[in-house]
Amino acid sequence: MRDCADVLMDGLEQLEYRGYDSAGIAVFEKGVIRTVKTRGKLKCMAEKLADEGKPEGFCGIGHTRWATHGEPSDINSHPHSNGRVTIVHNGIIENYAELKEFLTEKGYSFVSRTDSEIVACLLDYYYAERDPLRAIMETVRELRGSYALGILFKDFPDRVYATRKGSPLIVGIGGSEYFIASDIPAFLKYTKNYALLDDDEIVAIDNSGVRFFDIHGIAVKKQTQTADWNIEQAQKCGFPHYMLKEIYEQPEVVVKTLDSIVTDGVPDFSDIGLTDELMRDVKRVFVVACGTAMYAGIVGRYAVEKMARVPVTVEIASEFRYMDPIVGEDDLVILVSQSGETADTIASLELAKSRGAKTLAVVNVKYSAIARNSDMYIHTLAGPEIAVASTKAYSVQIAVLYLIAFRFAYARGIILENEMRRLTAQLYKAPEAIRDVIENKDECQFIASQLVNVETLFFIGRGFDYALSLEGSLKLKEITYIHSEAYAAGELKHGTISLIERNIPVITVATQRNVLAKTVSNMEEVKARGATIIAICRKGTEFAEGTVDIKLELNIGGELDDMLLPLPTVCALQLIAYYTSVLRGIDPDKPRNLAKSVTTE
């Protein structure tokens, strides 16, 4: 049997991309639970294990914490224990304060400032009859919020329990060894087989195998699935960072995603239920997402409205769920998410379904909550995206949204089939344009060298260029910590231009020919106030002498419709952000304070 501590540390290393500030493990060692944990990165944990000696055993749990309640510290790190019960916890317990008050009255005391320790004590409270399954059932009935729990009971050596609600938890199934994890890469080197734990289900794992139960303690059967990617896809493969590797993968994954949807030269969504009839009947479209996925949604909005003349609203998921939106049976709600486990987007999905809207998931993880619970689901084939800052997932998301726009326009009689074929064929040329940007990365590196010491900058653009500026600005601020804002270029004079000072960089995305003259006027406005202008444009675009300080020309020629230019252009913005991060001495894969899958509000 494998040494548990080594497997746990290896699994946590595979999940470093999710973002964390402390780490710890708990292992049954000769019948006693031994816990080692520390603030900081896994290298700090490895040093502590080397100093104290690692626990020896074959059964345990481990965790990397992203602080929500209580500052990062050794005490607040997971696992948490009260003596009889030891747990690790992903998520947030919303009613922790009232549970803490109840447990305090029952004589419990607490050493940490976390909501997670309350769960350990509540489990202990309901463990009075020495029945782990019943203790878990009673505990989860009391919890409000999101959680994925790994649980050890000291009276049951070599057994792990787990349960979940609203936070991902996957059970890896090997030949004679078993795993629980928040994502497949944690155990992919040991097995590709897994089962999905649904909300409120409980799993018990020991040497005899895996048993699943519902919230009432009744045994349930689970279907075993097999991951369709391997450990090599989740490794750097010679690249210095995952982010750079994933930028380079964009041409390939865009083609794969297009191929999964396009049949006989046209996008075909009939197999998922997104029929032409449904598209004709839809009165409004909502795109609901967070962060990068939301910015992909803005590109999608422009494309759908331009092509299909159907109104599209893009909403931040964390606002949509609380704004009491006017959404109903005649609407299509598109949920866009890389992980498919984004808490606010899941809640928005539930709200949309409760009001009778049709729901469509555009998600990169096929076993995720959003994918499983939506009426329709499109699997974006980006493969594993490890870097916290999303790159290839964004590209495949907008590729899918373009195809939806083409089919919408055809279904509603606005374009004919030959035009839909032409646009689809053009979209297939985008990967080559992305590849050309990557091959000319030196220009992006030069721009990065000019940004490395700046404290603030701006992105401006119009139309699709504005949508792209939002993502370019987010990418830069995520991984370089430079203050960056994106504005619709025409809005500068409505207040923002007061912030322009001498030598402040203004990155102008200027690929849209129908608004180029207007964008140039805005460039000249900020140039007149001393800004440094960095223009990203089609090859051959001419500007008045002295307007532009640095020009990055995209070798696109006439191959791509302006509407499709966000695909190659975003690659340039990603590379600029990546190289700026590296030059500033920052690890672009693990930016501070950020997590890959945001499963809390």
WOZI-V97933 format. One record per backbone hydrogen bond with DSSP energy under -0.5 kcal/mol. NH is the residue of the N-H (numbers start at 1). CO is the residue of the C=O. If there is no record, write none. Layout:
BEGIN
nh: <NH NH>
co: <CO CO>
END
This chain:
BEGIN
nh: <4 7 8 9 10 11 12 13 14 15 15 16 18 19 21 22 23 24 25 26 27 28 29 29 30 32 34 34 35 36 38 40 44 45 46 47 48 49 50 51 52 53 57 61 63 65 67 70 77 77 79 80 82 86 87 88 90 92 94 94 95 96 99 100 101 102 103 104 105 106 107 108 119 119 120 121 122 123 124 125 126 127 128 130 132 135 136 137 138 139 140 141 142 142 143 146 147 148 149 150 151 152 154 156 159 160 161 162 163 164 165 167 170 171 172 172 173 174 174 179 181 186 187 188 190 191 194 195 197 198 200 201 202 203 204 205 206 209 211 212 213 214 217 220 225 227 233 234 234 235 239 245 246 247 248 249 250 253 254 255 256 257 258 259 260 261 261 262 263 266 268 272 273 274 275 279 280 281 282 283 284 285 286 287 288 288 289 293 294 294 295 296 297 298 299 300 301 302 303 304 305 306 307 308 309 309 310 311 313 315 315 317 319 320 321 322 323 325 327 331 332 333 334 334 335 335 336 336 337 343 346 347 348 349 350 351 352 353 354 355 355 356 357 358 360 361 362 363 363 364 364 366 368 370 372 373 374 376 378 379 380 380 382 386 388 389 390 395 396 397 398 399 400 401 402 403 404 405 406 407 408 409 410 411 412 413 414 415 419 420 421 422 423 424 425 426 427 428 429 430 430 433 434 435 436 437 438 439 440 441 443 444 445 446 447 448 449 450 450 451 451 452 454 457 458 459 460 461 465 466 467 468 469 470 471 472 473 474 475 476 477 478 479 480 481 482 483 485 487 489 491 492 494 495 496 497 498 499 500 503 504 505 506 507 508 508 509 509 510 510 513 515 516 519 520 521 522 523 524 525 526 527 528 529 530 531 532 533 534 534 535 535 536 537 537 538 539 541 547 549 550 552 553 554 555 556 559 564 565 567 569 570 571 572 573 574 575 576 577 578 579 580 581 582 583 584 585 586 588 590 594 596 598 599>
co: <57 3 4 5 6 7 8 9 10 11 12 13 15 16 65 65 38 63 36 61 34 59 27 32 28 29 27 32 33 25 23 21 41 41 42 43 44 45 46 47 48 49 55 26 24 22 65 68 73 74 87 87 85 152 80 150 148 146 92 144 144 93 95 96 97 98 99 100 101 102 104 103 115 116 116 117 118 119 120 121 122 124 125 127 130 131 132 133 134 135 136 137 138 139 139 92 165 90 163 88 161 86 84 153 156 205 151 203 149 201 147 147 181 195 170 179 193 172 177 172 170 183 184 184 187 187 225 171 169 196 164 198 213 162 211 160 209 206 204 220 202 218 214 212 194 192 230 230 231 232 236 241 242 243 244 245 247 249 250 251 252 253 254 255 256 257 258 258 266 263 261 269 270 269 273 275 276 277 278 330 330 311 332 313 286 334 315 290 290 291 291 292 293 294 295 296 297 298 299 300 301 302 303 304 304 305 304 283 285 287 313 289 316 316 317 319 319 320 325 328 284 358 286 332 333 360 288 334 362 598 342 343 344 345 346 347 348 349 350 351 352 353 352 331 333 376 335 361 378 337 338 364 365 340 368 369 370 359 361 377 363 378 380 384 589 588 388 391 392 393 394 395 396 397 398 399 400 401 402 403 404 405 406 407 408 410 409 409 416 416 417 418 419 420 421 422 423 424 426 426 427 429 430 431 432 433 434 435 436 438 440 440 441 442 443 444 445 446 447 447 448 448 451 483 505 485 507 487 462 463 463 464 465 466 467 468 469 470 471 472 473 474 475 476 477 476 455 457 459 461 488 489 491 492 491 492 495 496 497 530 501 456 532 458 506 534 460 507 508 536 511 512 513 515 516 517 518 519 520 521 522 523 524 526 527 526 504 531 506 532 533 550 508 535 552 510 554 538 544 533 533 535 551 537 553 554 556 561 562 564 565 566 567 568 569 570 571 572 573 574 575 576 577 578 579 580 582 581 586 587 591 18 596 597>
END
